[in-house]
């Protein structure tokens, strides 16, 4: 796990934490649910949309 980022940007004052995942761990996490979130920045604002998905295999 990497250290929390000290970048400003979160309104709630929380710290961003990133963790690198292996390929098998990614597939396990994807298989464990059917709903996720897709987040992006549009016109300077954060947009987070729900996404339904199915892992085949």
Secondary structure, DSSP 4 states (H G I P E B T S, - for coil): -PPPB--S--TT-PPB------HHHHHHHHHT-SEEEEEEEETTEEEEEEEE-----
